[in-house]
């Protein structure tokens, strides 16, 4: 009877969901940044590597998106001589999709979020929003300084780490089958032994 309980406990442990340490290096992802209501700052696909995956100049501001193995950093810097200004009165919509983590994992959130006072997610409707392989964030309206005194805020950033949950393998691994077979064999032997 004791072996049966141990076998049941071992099976239960195999199916407990755990937070995964999944990565993206070498994967192709899609990203877009839109100045609301419909001006695209950047949009496209890129392979996650060791440098900045997306960059664009929009309204005298230089935008970059660096996607790492485990997270991302969105950054903007306004030019010193900005004639068009660096103002986003209707906010921004930012998304990353095609997050195909290795080993297989599902995106469940963001951790370690840091940002300055300019790139602030809207609170209603709640943002960011997630699917198993994408994240979308809406940012409030903001303006960056376009020159002037040294203390002016000419840059803004939003940085986060992907929080993932391991996906259960669709096919049991050979080691799992061997362990399960051994456990069932021991349970069968325990049941067949004559009791004194």
N, C-alpha and C positions, 0 to 999 in steps of 0.2 A: 504494500500500500504506500510506503514511503517513497519508493522509486517512482510510482505513478505521480505523486505530488511534485517531485523534482522535475519529471518530464513535462508536466503541465506548466510549471513555472518557467522552464527553459523555453517552451513554445511561446509563452506570453511575452517574455523579454524580446524575442525575435521580432515581434510586431508592434513594439512601442515606437511611436514617431520620435525622431530626434532632430535637433537643429543641425543642419549640414554645413560643412565648410566646402562650398562649391565654388568653382572658378569659371572664368570666361575667356582666358587668354587663348587667342587663335580663333575665336568664334566671330561670326559676322552678326552685328547688331544694327538695328535701325534707331534713329533718333530724330526728333524734330523740336524746334523752338519757334513759336509763333507769337508775334506781338499782336495782341487782340485788337480788332476783331479778326483780321485775316492776312496780316503781313508776315510772310515766312522769313525768319532770320536764317535758319539752316534746316535742312531736311535731307536725309539720305541714309546710306549704309556704309559701315566701316568695319574693318577687322580689328578686334581688341588687341592692342600690343603695348609697347613700352612708352608711347608718346600720346600726344593729343589726337583724338580721333576726329573731332569736328571743330571747325573754326569758321568765322564769318565776320565781315564788317557790315554793320547796320546802323544807320543814323549816327555816324561818327563814333560808334562804339565797337570795340573788338571783343567778340564773344568766343570762348573756347569751352569745349566739353572733353574732359579727360576721363575715360572709362578704364578702370583698373580691373584686376582679376576679381575683386570683391566689392567694388563700389564705384562712385563717380564724383567728379567735381565740375560744376558749372560756374564759369567766371566771366565777368564783363569788366572792361576798362574803357572809360570815356577819354577821347582824345583831348589834349590840352587846348587845341584850337578848334574845337567842335563848332561848326557853323549851323548844323542841323539840330544840334542838341541831343541829349541822351535821356529822353523822357519817354515813359511808357504809361500814358494816362489810363489805358484800359487793361493793364496787366499783361501777363504772359502765360502761355500754355506750353509746358515742356513734357516730352514723353520719350521713353526708351522702351523698345520692344525687341523681340527675338532673343530674349535672355535664355539661352540654352546652356544651362549650367552643367559642368562636368566635375564630379559624378552627378547623375541626374538628380535635380532638386527643383522644388517649387518655390517661387518668390512669395514670401508671406509678409514682408514689411521692410522698413529701413531702420537701421540703428546708427548710433554715433552721428546723428544729424547736427551739423553746425552751419550757421549762416550769419551774415551780418544783418544790419537793420534795413537794408534795401530789398534783398530777395527774400521776402516773407511769404510763405504759402497762405492762401486764403483760408479762412476758417469755416465758411459756409458757401457752397456745400463742402463737406469735409474733403481735404486733400492732404496727402497724396492718395490716389486710388491704385489698386493692384489687380492684375490677373496673374496666373501662375508664371507668366513669362514677360510681364511688362509692368511699368510704373508710369503714372501720369500725375503731374503736379501743376496746379494753377497758382500763379503768383499775383500778389496785390500790385496795384499801380505804384510806380516809383520814378524818381528822377535822380540822375547822377550829376555832379558838378561838371561844368564845361570850361574849367580854367579858374583863374582868380587866385585867392589866397591859398597858402600851402595846406591848411587844415581841411580843405574841401574834400568830400567823399567822391572820389573818381572811380572807385572800383566796388564791385559787389560779388559775392560768391554764395554758393549753396553746395554743401558736401555731405555725403551719406555713404553708409555701408549697406550692402544688400543683406537682408536676413532671409535665409532659406530653410526649407525643411526637406530632408532626404525623401526621395520617392522610393517606395518599396519596389524591389526588383520584380519584374513580371515573371521571370523564370528563376526558380531557386538555384542558388549557386551550388556547385558540386560538394563543397564542404558542408553546406546546410543539409543536403540530402544524406551525407554520410553521418552527420551528427544525429539527425532525426532517425535514421535507420538503426544506429547503435542504441539510441534511447528506447526505441520500440522493441528491439531485440532483448534488451535487459529487462524491460517490463514483462515481456512474454516469458522469459526464463523465471522471473520472480513468481509469476502466476502458476507456472507448471510445477514448481518445487513442492514436494509434499511437506505439509506442516506438522510439526511434532506436538 
